[in-house]
Amino acid sequence: MASVGLVGLGKLGLPTAITLAQSGHRVLGYDLDPARMSLDSLAPYELDAERAGPLSATFDDTLDLHFRDLAEVVNDSDCVLVAVETPHGPLYEGITPLPQTRADFSYEALTAAVRAVVAVANRPIEIGVISTVLPGGVRRHVLPYTAGHSLVYCPQFIAMGTVAADLRTPEFVLLGYGESKPLVVKEVLESMRRNDCPTFEVSYESAELAKVSYNTFVGAKVTVANVVQQTAHQVGANAADVFAILRSSTRRLASPTYIGPGMGDGGPCHPRDNIALSWLAGELDLGADLFSALMFQREAYVGWLGDTFVKAAQGRPLVVLGTAYKPGVPIETGSSTVLMVNLAAAKGVDMTLVATPDDIATSDLPQGPAAYFIGCPERAFAAFDFPAGSVVVDPWHVVGDLDDVTVIRVGEHR
């Protein structure tokens, strides 16, 4: 087993250090605050890996966790994990009314911790950053200070009170890296798990975005449930019944369905329902209007796709392949592709539309290079014979690499 250094022994760091030691590693811990360099500082609400009792009852003084100065932690370890806070200002913690201003996290403590680790290191070492950062944060705030060392971004998906259980039975292990793939940090994090789960090795930016998107996804679920409960209270519905119905949807709601590349939400039901519910929210005085927010975000995303298409075209004729809201169903009601075309038309941009695969043969298409947008992921559109010199903007990621054709799969960076 590896010797693991852990810098930052707060609410996440100390239970992580304990769990690492209980997984068979020799763990060396350090914190700027001497009071945290003690097992007595473990929060009493932290449960053991089985969630059966306090974590503090599962170890004694034979635990292979030792508190040392920073130089010893760094130079006597095979890797160092950094778990210091990236705090927000007091106005941005969600305990006061939402201000008009917005702010990024503070990275001062994280940057200082990483710089301190590098300063005392007497050899190249693998450094894993557990702290939450926004997309772009590692490359902007941390990487410049790690020359000569391998930097891994390895956020943990835990909840306060169940850190040990969440580390032992993770949904996945996430590793973000730059030029060199993680070795020791990967081995260490995978060694804690008792279950079978995937390990994702991706770019820093992908890992950062996955971490904060995960948290936002949880917040979105809670917020939708809150709106259901408030609406039920005011219209005479039984919230418990509604929740039971929604939880039973394991094909569309509690599933991977819809979590993937593509256009905005569409069809005869979803957009119109949100618009109607926006009206109901006003009638019931629900306060914030979640439904309008969803529709505004949908429109903003679709408009951005149109702008991206026009920019990528660089003057080529614009052709949209597919205007239905989903493949196999030639219905344009609620189609976000039609919305994109209309938003572009309002800016004076004309696009040639090929509504369905059956329309390919009868459409007046450019003879030479053109810009194509995959509006609906029909197989015939994905396999279309694009003229050499063309550009294809593909939000669905259904078009493969092609000779003499530039394929832009929206959101893909290899």
Backbone torsions as a table, in degrees:
resi	resn	phi	psi	omega
1	MET	NA	155.5	-176.4
2	ALA	-82.9	160.0	168.8
3	SER	-96.3	124.5	-171.1
4	VAL	-118.6	128.7	172.5
5	GLY	-95.1	141.5	178.7
6	LEU	-131.8	117.9	-179.1
7	VAL	-105.9	119.8	-175.5
8	GLY	104.0	103.6	-173.2
9	LEU	-116.8	46.2	179.4
10	GLY	-87.6	-145.7	-174.5
11	LYS	-62.0	-30.7	177.1
12	LEU	-97.0	-42.7	-172.0
13	GLY	-63.2	-46.2	-175.8
14	LEU	-67.9	-49.1	176.9
15	PRO	-62.7	-28.8	174.8
16	THR	-67.2	-43.1	178.4
17	ALA	-60.9	-42.3	179.3
18	ILE	-63.8	-44.5	-179.1
19	THR	-65.3	-37.9	175.9
20	LEU	-62.0	-43.9	179.1
21	ALA	-64.4	-40.0	178.6
22	GLN	-70.0	-15.4	177.0
23	SER	-89.3	2.5	175.1
24	GLY	105.5	1.8	-179.4
25	HIS	-89.9	152.3	167.1
26	ARG	-86.3	123.6	-173.2
27	VAL	-118.6	132.3	175.3
28	LEU	-116.0	126.1	-175.3
29	GLY	-117.9	147.3	178.5
30	TYR	-144.4	143.5	173.1
31	ASP	-146.6	147.5	176.7
32	LEU	-60.8	-30.4	-179.5
33	ASP	-91.3	109.9	-178.0
34	PRO	-57.5	-28.6	-178.9
35	ALA	-64.1	-25.3	-179.9
36	ARG	-81.9	-13.5	-177.7
37	MET	-87.1	58.8	-179.0
38	SER	-160.3	141.4	176.3
39	LEU	-65.3	-21.5	178.8
40	ASP	-67.2	-17.2	-179.2
41	SER	-84.6	-0.8	177.9
42	LEU	-62.4	131.1	179.7
43	ALA	-61.3	133.1	-176.9
44	PRO	-66.2	-18.1	-178.7
45	TYR	-83.5	-6.3	180.0
46	GLU	-73.0	123.6	-178.1
47	LEU	-91.9	163.2	177.8
48	ASP	-74.8	179.1	-173.9
49	ALA	-64.8	-21.4	178.2
50	GLU	-95.4	-0.1	-176.3
51	ARG	59.0	29.0	-175.6
52	ALA	-99.5	-19.9	-177.8
53	GLY	-169.7	-177.6	-177.2
54	PRO	-66.4	141.5	177.1
55	LEU	-61.2	-32.5	-177.5
56	SER	-63.6	-19.7	-179.1
57	ALA	-86.7	0.7	-173.5
58	THR	-103.7	5.1	-179.9
59	PHE	-146.1	163.8	175.2
60	ASP	-135.5	-162.8	-174.2
61	ASP	-74.8	0.3	174.9
62	THR	-88.3	-3.3	178.6
63	LEU	-57.6	132.9	-176.0
64	ASP	-81.4	56.4	176.9
65	LEU	-125.8	124.8	-173.6
66	HIS	-131.6	140.4	-179.2
67	PHE	-100.2	125.5	-173.7
68	ARG	-137.9	171.7	173.7
69	ASP	-73.7	166.5	-170.7
70	LEU	-60.9	-41.9	-177.7
71	ALA	-61.0	-42.2	178.2
72	GLU	-65.7	-42.0	-179.7
73	VAL	-58.9	-45.0	-176.1
74	VAL	-73.1	-46.4	-170.3
75	ASN	-87.1	-10.9	175.7
76	ASP	-105.0	14.2	-177.6
77	SER	-119.7	154.6	176.2
78	ASP	-82.9	-23.6	173.7
79	CYS	-156.0	162.0	179.4
80	VAL	-125.8	127.9	174.5
81	LEU	-101.9	133.0	-179.1
82	VAL	-110.0	119.9	-175.8
83	ALA	-127.7	44.6	178.2
84	VAL	-85.6	162.7	-175.9
85	GLU	-75.9	151.8	168.1
86	THR	-121.1	77.7	-168.9
87	PRO	-72.5	161.4	172.2
88	HIS	-104.8	162.5	174.6
89	GLY	-68.0	162.7	-176.6
90	PRO	-60.7	-22.6	179.6
91	LEU	-79.9	-10.0	-171.1
92	TYR	-119.0	22.9	-178.3
93	GLU	-98.2	-2.4	178.2
94	GLY	85.2	14.3	179.0
95	ILE	-112.5	0.3	175.6
96	THR	-127.9	161.6	176.9
97	PRO	-53.3	140.3	-176.7
98	LEU	-61.1	122.5	-179.6
99	PRO	-77.4	169.0	177.5
100	GLN	-72.8	-27.6	-178.4
101	THR	-87.1	161.8	176.0
102	ARG	-131.1	157.4	-178.7
103	ALA	-150.0	150.7	173.7
104	ASP	-75.3	169.8	171.5
105	PHE	-65.9	164.5	172.4
106	SER	-93.4	127.0	-177.7
107	TYR	-106.9	10.9	-175.8
108	GLU	-61.6	-47.0	-177.9
109	ALA	-66.2	-40.4	179.3
110	LEU	-64.6	-47.3	179.4
111	THR	-60.8	-43.4	-179.8
112	ALA	-63.4	-40.2	-179.2
113	ALA	-65.2	-45.1	-179.5
114	VAL	-65.9	-41.7	178.7
115	ARG	-62.8	-37.6	179.5
116	ALA	-67.2	-39.9	177.2
117	VAL	-60.6	-47.7	-178.9
118	VAL	-63.9	-37.6	-176.5
119	ALA	-64.2	-32.8	-176.7
120	VAL	-97.9	-8.8	-177.1
121	ALA	-67.7	130.4	179.2
122	ASN	-99.7	8.5	178.0
123	ARG	-162.5	162.8	175.2
124	PRO	-61.8	138.5	-177.7
125	ILE	-143.1	152.5	178.3
126	GLU	-85.2	125.4	-177.9
127	ILE	-113.1	123.9	177.5
128	GLY	-108.9	124.8	179.2
129	VAL	-98.9	118.9	179.4
130	ILE	-92.9	-25.6	-174.4
131	SER	-55.8	144.9	177.8
132	THR	-74.9	131.9	175.6
133	VAL	-134.9	158.4	174.8
134	LEU	-78.8	158.4	178.7
135	PRO	-53.2	128.5	-176.4
136	GLY	96.4	-10.9	-174.2
137	GLY	-67.6	-42.8	-178.8
138	VAL	-62.9	-48.1	-177.0
139	ARG	-67.0	-32.2	-176.2
140	ARG	-85.4	-41.5	-170.1
141	HIS	-104.6	-22.7	-171.8
142	VAL	-115.0	-47.9	-173.9
143	LEU	-54.8	-37.6	-178.8
144	PRO	-59.4	-18.7	-175.8
145	TYR	-101.9	9.1	-173.6
146	THR	-117.1	24.2	-179.6
147	ALA	-53.4	131.3	179.5
148	GLY	88.3	-4.5	-179.9
149	HIS	-124.7	154.3	178.4
150	SER	-90.2	123.7	-177.3
151	LEU	-108.2	129.0	178.7
152	VAL	-121.8	134.3	171.9
153	TYR	-99.9	116.9	-172.8
154	CYS	-134.5	66.4	-179.4
155	PRO	-62.6	149.9	179.3
156	GLN	-107.6	145.0	-177.2
157	PHE	-107.7	81.2	-172.6
158	ILE	-125.7	168.5	172.9
159	ALA	-125.1	144.2	177.7
160	MET	-59.1	132.6	-178.3
161	GLY	101.7	-25.4	-178.7
162	THR	-129.4	33.5	-177.4
163	VAL	-59.2	-47.6	-177.9
164	ALA	-61.5	-46.1	-179.8
165	ALA	-63.8	-40.6	-178.4
166	ASP	-69.2	-33.3	176.7
167	LEU	-73.2	-33.9	-178.3
168	ARG	-77.2	-32.7	-178.8
169	THR	-127.9	64.9	-177.8
170	PRO	-73.5	157.7	173.2
171	GLU	-74.4	-29.0	178.7
172	PHE	-168.3	164.7	171.0
173	VAL	-109.9	130.2	-175.9
174	LEU	-117.4	127.0	-178.7
175	LEU	-131.4	118.6	175.0
176	GLY	-103.6	136.6	-176.9
177	TYR	-146.0	168.5	-179.9
178	GLY	-109.3	-106.2	-175.6
179	GLU	-78.6	-31.6	-177.5
180	SER	-117.8	133.2	-178.6
181	LYS	-71.1	147.5	-179.8
182	PRO	-68.1	140.1	178.5
183	LEU	-119.2	-69.2	-175.5
184	VAL	-69.2	-44.5	-179.8
185	VAL	-59.5	-41.0	177.5
186	LYS	-60.0	-48.5	-179.7
187	GLU	-59.8	-42.0	-177.4
188	VAL	-66.2	-48.4	-177.4
189	LEU	-67.7	-39.0	178.9
190	GLU	-68.1	-27.7	-177.8
191	SER	-68.3	-22.5	-178.8
192	MET	-77.3	-24.9	-171.3
193	ARG	-76.6	141.9	177.6
194	ARG	-103.5	-5.8	-175.7
195	ASN	-117.1	167.1	172.7
196	ASP	-85.7	125.5	178.1
197	CYS	-154.3	156.8	-178.6
198	PRO	-75.6	154.5	170.3
199	THR	-112.9	126.7	179.0
200	PHE	-106.7	121.8	175.3
201	GLU	-111.6	107.8	-170.6
202	VAL	-134.9	-176.8	177.4
203	SER	-71.5	163.1	175.2
204	TYR	-53.3	-48.1	-174.3
205	GLU	-64.3	-38.9	179.1
206	SER	-66.1	-41.3	178.7
207	ALA	-65.8	-42.0	179.1
208	GLU	-61.8	-45.7	-178.6
209	LEU	-66.9	-37.8	178.0
210	ALA	-62.6	-42.0	-178.5
211	LYS	-61.9	-52.7	-176.1
212	VAL	-74.4	-29.2	176.4
213	SER	-67.1	-37.1	175.9
214	TYR	-57.8	-48.9	-179.8
215	ASN	-63.5	-40.4	178.8
216	THR	-65.8	-36.8	178.8
217	PHE	-61.2	-43.7	177.2
218	VAL	-61.9	-45.5	178.9
219	GLY	-61.3	-38.1	179.3
220	ALA	-65.6	-41.5	178.2
221	LYS	-61.7	-45.0	179.6
222	VAL	-62.9	-42.6	-178.2
223	THR	-64.8	-42.3	176.8
224	VAL	-61.3	-42.5	178.0
225	ALA	-62.4	-39.5	177.3
226	ASN	-60.2	-44.3	-179.5
227	VAL	-64.9	-40.5	176.9
228	VAL	-59.9	-45.1	-178.1
229	GLN	-64.7	-44.1	179.9
230	GLN	-64.9	-43.7	179.9
231	THR	-64.7	-42.0	178.7
232	ALA	-58.9	-41.6	-179.2
233	HIS	-61.3	-34.5	-173.8
234	GLN	-92.2	-21.6	-179.1
235	VAL	-106.9	-3.2	177.6
236	GLY	90.9	16.0	175.4
237	ALA	-85.0	164.4	176.1
238	ASN	-101.1	108.5	-175.6
239	ALA	-58.2	-38.2	-179.3
240	ALA	-61.1	-39.7	177.9
241	ASP	-65.1	-43.2	-179.2
242	VAL	-63.3	-43.3	179.4
243	PHE	-62.8	-41.3	179.4
244	ALA	-61.3	-39.7	178.8
245	ILE	-64.9	-47.3	-178.3
246	LEU	-65.3	-39.3	179.9
247	ARG	-66.5	-24.4	-178.9
248	SER	-76.6	-10.5	-179.2
249	SER	-84.2	85.7	-179.2
250	THR	-92.8	0.0	177.9
251	ARG	-94.5	-37.9	-177.1
252	ARG	-112.7	-39.8	-173.7
253	LEU	-89.4	-63.3	179.8
254	ALA	-89.5	68.1	-174.0
255	SER	-163.3	172.9	176.0
256	PRO	-74.4	-7.3	-176.8
257	THR	-57.2	137.8	178.8
258	TYR	77.5	-7.7	178.2
259	ILE	-91.8	87.4	-177.4
260	GLY	-175.3	178.4	-178.8
261	PRO	-70.6	155.7	176.6
262	GLY	157.8	-166.9	177.5
263	MET	-84.4	-175.6	175.8
264	GLY	-72.1	166.7	178.1
265	ASP	-57.3	143.6	-176.6
266	GLY	-153.0	-176.0	178.0
267	GLY	110.3	173.3	-177.2
268	PRO	-69.5	-12.4	-172.7
269	CYS	-109.5	-57.8	-167.0
270	HIS	-59.9	-55.5	-178.3
271	PRO	-59.4	-46.5	-177.5
272	ARG	-65.6	-35.1	178.6
273	ASP	-64.0	-43.9	179.7
274	ASN	-64.6	-38.4	178.6
275	ILE	-66.1	-41.8	178.1
276	ALA	-66.7	-40.0	178.7
277	LEU	-67.1	-28.9	174.6
278	SER	-62.1	-40.4	175.9
279	TRP	-63.5	-44.0	-179.0
280	LEU	-63.6	-37.1	178.4
281	ALA	-59.5	-37.7	176.7
282	GLY	-68.9	-40.9	179.3
283	GLU	-63.0	-38.4	-178.3
284	LEU	-88.8	-4.2	-178.7
285	ASP	54.1	54.4	-178.9
286	LEU	-72.4	-11.3	-178.2
287	GLY	97.8	-111.3	177.2
288	ALA	-69.1	144.3	-176.8
289	ASP	-105.1	90.6	179.9
290	LEU	-60.7	-36.2	-172.4
291	PHE	-70.0	-42.1	175.0
292	SER	-64.6	-38.2	179.5
293	ALA	-60.5	-41.1	177.4
294	LEU	-61.8	-42.5	-177.3
295	MET	-71.7	-36.9	177.1
296	PHE	-65.1	-40.9	178.6
297	GLN	-66.1	-41.1	176.3
298	ARG	-57.6	-46.9	-178.4
299	GLU	-66.0	-39.2	179.4
300	ALA	-64.9	-41.6	179.5
301	TYR	-64.8	-46.6	-179.0
302	VAL	-64.5	-40.5	176.4
303	GLY	-62.2	-39.2	177.5
304	TRP	-64.4	-39.5	176.5
305	LEU	-59.5	-42.7	178.1
306	GLY	-61.9	-43.7	178.3
307	ASP	-63.6	-39.5	178.2
308	THR	-63.1	-39.9	178.5
309	PHE	-62.5	-48.2	-178.8
310	VAL	-63.0	-42.2	-179.9
311	LYS	-64.5	-42.3	-178.8
312	ALA	-67.2	-28.7	-176.8
313	ALA	-65.2	-32.6	-179.7
314	GLN	49.8	47.6	175.8
315	GLY	90.0	-7.3	177.8
316	ARG	-69.9	156.1	174.0
317	PRO	-59.8	144.6	-175.5
318	LEU	-101.4	125.7	-179.7
319	VAL	-129.0	126.9	177.5
320	VAL	-103.8	122.8	179.3
321	LEU	-100.9	102.4	177.0
322	GLY	101.4	117.5	178.4
323	THR	-119.0	-1.9	177.7
324	ALA	-72.4	159.5	-177.1
325	TYR	-79.2	-17.1	173.3
326	LYS	-157.3	156.9	-176.9
327	PRO	-67.5	146.4	177.2
328	GLY	84.7	-8.1	-179.2
329	VAL	-129.8	103.7	-174.6
330	PRO	-78.6	56.9	-179.8
331	ILE	-114.7	128.3	-179.6
332	GLU	-99.4	-3.6	179.6
333	THR	-59.5	125.6	179.9
334	GLY	71.4	13.8	-177.7
335	SER	-71.1	124.7	178.0
336	SER	-73.2	-21.3	174.7
337	THR	-69.0	-42.1	175.6
338	VAL	-62.3	-39.1	176.1
339	LEU	-60.0	-43.6	179.3
340	MET	-59.8	-44.3	179.6
341	VAL	-62.6	-41.9	-179.7
342	ASN	-67.7	-38.9	177.1
343	LEU	-64.1	-39.8	178.1
344	ALA	-66.9	-40.6	179.7
345	ALA	-61.3	-35.5	178.7
346	ALA	-64.7	-20.0	176.9
347	LYS	-97.5	6.4	179.3
348	GLY	83.6	18.6	-179.2
349	VAL	-101.4	124.1	179.6
350	ASP	-100.0	139.5	178.5
351	MET	-131.3	141.3	173.4
352	THR	-83.4	130.2	-175.2
353	LEU	-108.6	131.9	170.4
354	VAL	-115.5	99.3	-168.9
355	ALA	-64.8	-49.1	-176.9
356	THR	-133.2	165.5	176.2
357	PRO	-56.9	-31.7	179.6
358	ASP	-64.8	-19.8	-177.4
359	ASP	-87.5	-5.6	-177.2
360	ILE	-59.1	-45.9	-174.3
361	ALA	-66.9	-27.9	-175.1
362	THR	-102.4	-0.6	-177.9
363	SER	-83.7	146.3	178.5
364	ASP	-87.8	86.2	-174.4
365	LEU	-96.0	152.5	177.5
366	PRO	-59.1	145.2	-179.3
367	GLN	-83.5	-28.3	-178.1
368	GLY	-107.0	-157.5	179.6
369	PRO	-58.0	141.2	179.4
370	ALA	-148.0	173.8	174.2
371	ALA	-107.0	128.2	-177.2
372	TYR	-117.4	140.8	178.0
373	PHE	-120.7	126.6	178.7
374	ILE	-83.9	95.2	-178.2
375	GLY	-80.5	-28.7	178.8
376	CYS	-139.6	129.7	-170.9
377	PRO	-80.4	52.4	174.1
378	GLU	-68.2	146.0	-179.8
379	ARG	-59.1	-38.4	-178.5
380	ALA	-64.5	-32.8	177.9
381	PHE	-74.2	-39.1	178.8
382	ALA	-64.3	-31.0	-178.0
383	ALA	-99.0	12.8	-177.3
384	PHE	-59.0	145.8	179.0
385	ASP	-85.4	85.9	-177.4
386	PHE	-72.5	133.1	178.6
387	PRO	-62.7	146.7	177.2
388	ALA	-56.9	140.4	-179.0
389	GLY	89.1	0.6	-178.8
390	SER	-83.5	165.2	174.1
391	VAL	-120.2	134.6	177.5
392	VAL	-119.0	121.7	174.4
393	VAL	-100.8	117.2	-170.6
394	ASP	-123.8	95.4	178.2
395	PRO	-72.4	-15.2	-176.3
396	TRP	-93.4	-12.6	-178.3
397	HIS	61.3	45.1	-179.9
398	VAL	-109.6	-11.2	-179.2
399	VAL	-97.6	125.0	179.6
400	GLY	-78.9	178.4	176.9
401	ASP	-66.7	139.1	-176.2
402	LEU	-130.7	145.8	175.6
403	ASP	-71.0	135.0	175.0
404	ASP	63.5	16.3	177.1
405	VAL	-133.0	131.2	177.6
406	THR	-88.2	116.9	179.9
407	VAL	-106.3	119.9	178.7
408	ILE	-108.3	102.9	175.0
409	ARG	-88.1	110.6	-170.1
410	VAL	-57.7	126.4	177.9
411	GLY	87.1	2.1	-178.9
412	GLU	-97.6	126.7	174.2
413	HIS	-134.6	112.6	-177.8
414	ARG	-94.7	NA	NA
